[in-house]
């Protein structure tokens, strides 16, 4: 299995310095690079009939820009590279944009296409570029499936996981082979006894009765001339939820025994194609996985292993015939997003033996994922691996902070506790296949004596394998510690959809997700995961526009927690994708969903004020009115919808929703704003900061309201008094309105309540509650307070997308040079390339190094008049416009 530690940010930092300007792989002027199709590198098995092509410009000259482009696409890489006649060429398009939607003749299914981009630079000179990328189409249409949906004849309560096999023979030489696998539940694919690929928990979780995903695997190397065999192992996942918890997933309307459909499409050198397919000729049995739950754990009995079950020649006479099943949903579409993997292997920091049969491993950090154990022992020995985030005073694992919503019906399914029954055949290894957990500690108990050392167990940090695109470096160590903890929590809660926590719930809580979306997008290339999740939104939306508070859902969440303060994901995330990528696809796809949602709120609350929502969740002490925060998010949704309507040329809608936004703003200010005292509501931190951050404060009053907020923070002892909605707003509200130093003091504070206080108390992830000794809401791996990392990029680094030129086509650079902070550096590898903002204090002078990628520009906003730009004096009190390249500024 491929393991890739998350070290890309470390590598990038090592190639950057505050004084230097060099990048790793510094671009040279030779055309397009970083080619992606559907925001993926060389994707396999996509269904998009009009795929999106993106690229970057490789040109390190100052002011480098693209004036035109042409895309060449064909079925032969040599032809595409040499410029011979091909399948399709775009016209030469006079544009500096780096996103093109395919508009050629229809693409064919099961076809590999190669493509490259020719760019014209600012001098009108063509740069062909050496990079040839490729993508491969999948099924494209449901009629192209050949296989049948099959399962075994057991019902939903049967615990052992089903295995399936089929044997076949090939007699001709193979050019290529692809396995297309759709599953209701989870699967692992084996060919000739070997597991295929390194992806975990396929396919991703969806609303199974409305949309299913299939995955494409390149299995060319796994096949052999002559006898072959395919094996498929199925897991329950969220499809057949056998564990019982408060969200009632065991009552989901789609629930059934896991099933799958498979087409193995083999292309031979003579041009013929053969499809091996799932059907009645397959056989099934159960094996060593005697229980699996995505929510709790996995149980494995090594005595039930059937050696060679997925190999040719296996004696399957005792195996049973399969059962044909109807298709689970009307839609079976390609899974086109970053996969889940075991991304990082972690060696335990320590091992403590508690008694002759009990050990506790400490990974040294909190993660999402699984543990793997290697152990020798007597036949029938039961090994229990109990996972948790903290320890009791006696040294054993404490689960009381994460098992609170579990409602077991008996003691056969202990929470986050794997069970491994040994066969007695020497050293045996176990790692769960269809489960993940949130944990730092693993308590191992054995029913019989065994010998364990620190090397017998490993942890695997598992999550959607999204590339890192952001870095932070600072002279204040607490900043990097908070940033790393933030990243750990963000990744721990990304499994094909954003979750709240990887242990207690694993639910796609909407509020947590939109609050953390900017943090995620600054740090990671997550567009494919978010676009998939937006499709989940559309699957879940009711005809009247209502969305549930957790997505996907088996039905829970339509009547609790789903007001605009939470389910504004439907508008905020597509809008953020547009800002960060310059790609309006998610906004377009979700336009109707946003309008239905907004129209429904308008019908329910014609006054413009809405009381629908949860409010400022988990505050320190002060509680803001739900109407206040929910109305602010309702205003945000309507504002985004108005902007989207204008973007798509829907003039009537743009005017309609602009008027509605103004109506909401007026009603809000009439009720909550005291212009004489510059006070909102009762003057709580959340009230003042949310009003500012949402744009509800009249322009002429912003400075005074910000001053009132600053006074309140000082009055509160320069400490936070907010929940998650206030935490999203307060740092931005202060720093964008003249009080950046105060925002910084809140961000790096190390006394309760603060992010730094968590770190000081040993946190390697973000917590659910400011008070880690609280009686409830004390998960130690939540991302809902994660805006602070985004603020590091925005407030200290000053890197912001420009709404008028999104995707960092034009970068807004507005750093805050905080007193008491000597050095700060932020980078973001956006759609045009790497953006760098690094400043260093030298006495009363700030030296600021900037890098702007080719084909991009930057607008700099400072408050100092005394500025040297590349050694020449300029008026820093006015906005400065810079072209691509490396720039040096001296301020003061």
Secondary structure, 3 states (H helix, E strand, C coil): CCCCCCCHHHHHHHCCCCCCCCCCCCCCCCEEEEEEECCECCCEEECCCCCEEEEEEECCCCCCCCCEEEEEEECCHHHHHHCCCCCEECCCECCCCCEEECCCCCCCCCCEEEEEEEEECCCCCEECCCCCEEEEECCCCHHHCCCCEEECCCCCCCCCCEEEEEEEEECCCEEEEEEEEEEECEEEEEECCEECCCEECECCCCCCCCCEEEEEEECHHHCCCEEEEEEEEEECCCCCCCCCECCCHHHCCCCCCCEEEEEEEEEECCCCEEEEECCCCCEEEECCEEEECCCCCEEEEHHHCCCCCCCCCCCCCCCEECEEECCCCCCEEECCCCCEEEEEEEECCEEEEEECCEEEEEEEEEEEEEEEEEECCCCCCEEEEEEECEECCCCCEECCCCCCCECCCCCCCCCCEEEEECCCCCCEEEECCCCCEEEEEEEEEECCCCCCCHHHEEEEEEEECCCECEEEEECCHHHHHHHHHHHHHHHHCECCCECCCCCCCCCCEHHHHHHHHHHHHHHECCHHHHHHHHHHHHHHCCCCCCCCCECCCCCCCCCCCCCHHHHCHHHHHHHHHHHHHCCCHHHHHCHHHHHHHHHHHHHHCCCCCCCCCCCCCCCCCCCCCHHHHHHHHHHHHHHHHHHHHHHCCCHHHHHHHHHHHHHHHHHHHHHHEECCCCEECCCCHHHHHHHHHCCCCCHHHHHHHHHHHHHHHHHCCCCCCCCHHHHHHHHHHHHCCCCHHHHHHHHHCCCCCCHHHHHHCCCCCCCCCCCCCCCCCCCCCCCCCCHHHHHHHHHHCCEEEECCECCCCEEEECCCCCCCCCEEEEEEEECCEEEEEEEEEECCEEEEEEEECCCCEEEECCCCCEEEECCEEEECCCCEEECCEEEEEEEC
